[in-house]
Amino acid sequence: MKKTFVSKLTDCDAENTETQAWLEYSVACEYISVELFIELTAKSLEVGKLINYNMINNPDKFS
């Protein structure tokens, strides 16, 4: 169960990283403003920290 949980979290982290790439693309193409890019990137980075530092490194707290 623990390995499956960590595996799914790794998938989530990869999706979050992909989201960051799409945010960069969106701001480069001027689909979103720089301000929105900064806001959403900050939120995405926070999600990444939660996934990596809290959940992947301490899966027993969550399973």
C-alpha positions as CSV (number, residue, x, y, z in Angstrom):
1,M,0.0,0.0,0.0
2,K,2.8,2.4,0.9
3,K,4.6,1.9,-2.4
4,T,1.4,2.4,-4.3
5,F,0.7,5.6,-2.5
6,V,4.2,7.0,-3.2
7,S,3.8,5.9,-6.8
8,K,0.6,7.9,-7.2
9,L,2.2,10.9,-5.5
10,T,5.1,10.7,-8.0
11,D,2.5,10.8,-10.8
12,C,1.0,13.8,-9.1
13,D,4.3,15.5,-8.9
14,A,4.9,14.9,-12.6
15,E,1.6,16.4,-13.5
16,N,2.3,19.4,-11.4
17,T,5.6,19.8,-13.2
18,E,3.8,19.6,-16.5
19,T,1.4,22.3,-15.3
20,Q,4.4,24.6,-14.7
21,A,5.6,24.0,-18.2
22,W,2.1,24.9,-19.6
23,L,2.1,28.1,-17.5
24,E,5.4,29.1,-19.0
25,Y,4.0,28.4,-22.4
26,S,0.8,30.3,-21.7
27,V,2.6,33.5,-20.5
28,A,5.1,33.3,-23.4
29,C,2.2,33.2,-25.8
30,E,0.4,36.0,-23.9
31,Y,-2.6,33.8,-23.1
32,I,-2.2,34.8,-19.5
33,S,-0.8,37.9,-17.8
34,V,2.6,37.9,-16.1
35,E,0.8,38.6,-12.8
36,L,-1.4,35.5,-13.2
37,F,1.6,33.5,-14.2
38,I,3.4,34.5,-11.0
39,E,0.4,33.7,-8.9
40,L,-0.3,30.3,-10.4
41,T,3.4,29.3,-10.5
42,A,3.7,30.2,-6.8
43,K,0.7,27.9,-6.0
44,S,2.1,25.1,-8.2
45,L,5.4,25.3,-6.4
46,E,3.7,25.1,-3.0
47,V,1.8,22.0,-4.2
48,G,5.1,20.5,-5.3
49,K,6.6,21.2,-1.9
50,L,3.6,19.5,-0.1
51,I,3.8,16.5,-2.4
52,N,7.6,16.1,-2.2
53,Y,8.7,17.1,1.2
54,N,5.6,16.2,3.2
55,M,3.9,13.3,1.5
56,I,6.5,11.4,-0.4
57,N,9.2,11.7,2.3
58,N,6.7,10.9,5.1
59,P,4.1,8.6,3.6
60,D,3.2,6.9,6.9
61,K,1.6,10.2,8.1
62,F,-0.9,9.9,5.2
63,S,-1.6,6.2,4.7
